[in-house]
Amino acid sequence: MKKPKTYVGIDNEINGGMTTIGKIIRDAWVFNLLDESETCAGWNLSGIDNLLQKVNDEWDKYGCLVSHLPPELRQRHNKIHNVAIIKAKSAGWSGNVETDDEDE
C-alpha cells in the first residue's frame, strides 16, 4: 500500500486521532502553537516534523510532565485530551492498541 504524501488531518485519522501525529497536533493546540481548528490536513511530513520540534521544545520547559504545566496549561491539556478520548472511544478506539504488547 502506497503511503500518502500529505497528512489526512486529525479528523480523518485512524483510531479517532489517537496516533502519534494526533497527539502532536493536540499538544500543539495545548501550547497555542496551532489554533484548535487547524487539523493539519494536507500538510507534508516535513511540516509535521517541524511542528513536533516546536511541541518538544515546549514540553522540555516543563520536564515533559503534565503535572509540571502551569495551571492554565494543565487545564487546557486535560480539556483537549479528554475531549479527544471521548471522540476516539465513540469512533471505536479502545486504547488496547497501545497496550497489546504488554502481556508478552
N, C-alpha and C positions, 0 to 999 in steps of 0.2 A: 504494500500500500504506500503510495506516494504521500509524503508529508506536505501540508500546505506551506506556502512561502510566507503567509501572513497569519496572524493570530485571529481566531474566530470571535473573540470577545468573551468577557467573563459571563455574560448572559447566555451564551451559546456553548459553554464548556460542558464537558462530561462531568458526571458526579455533582451536578448542581454548582459547579465552580469550585469544588473542593479539590483543587490541584495546586501544584507549586506556583504556577503563574497566577492562579486566582488569589492565592494568599499574598503574593507580591502586590497585586493590584489593591486588595483590601487594605494592606498595610500602607500603601501609598495614599489611600483615602484617609487613613488614620492620621498620618503625618502631614496632611494637606499638600502633598506633592501632586495630587490629581484631584479634580473635582469628582464628587461621588457619582456624577452622571457619566463620567468617562469609563467606557468598558474596554478600551484599547483594541476594539475591533479594527482589523486592517493593519495593525502595527506589525512591523517585521521583527525578527528575533533580536536584532541589534537594539531596537528601541526598548524591548522588554529587558534586555540585559542592562542597558543604561538606567532604566528605572530600578532594577534590582540593586545596582550600586548605590543609588540615592537612598533607597529604603534601608540598605545595610548601614550606610553612614548614619542614618537617623537612629537605628537600633543600637549602634555602637555607643551612642551618647548615654544610653540607659542600660548598658550591660546586657543587652538582648533579653531583658526580662520585663514582662508586663507589669510586675509589681514595682519596678523602678520608674515607671512612667509617672509624670505629674498627674494629679487627679483628673484634670480636664482630658488629657490624652488617654488615660486609663478608661474613663467613662466612654470616650469616643470609640476606643478599641473594642470594649465589651459590646457596645451597641452594634457596631458594624459587623463584628464576627458572630454575635448571637443571631442577628437577622439572617446572615449567610447560612448558618447552621440550620435554622428553621426552614429556609427556602430549599436547601440541599436535601434535607430529610423529606420534604414534600415532593421532591423530584426523584426520590428513591435511594438517595445516598444514605448509608448506614454507618460509615466510619470503619467498617470491617476491612476495607482495602488497606488502610493504614496499619492495621494490627494483625493481618492474616499470617505473617511470618513469625509472630511472637510465640506461637505454640511449638515451633520446631526445635 
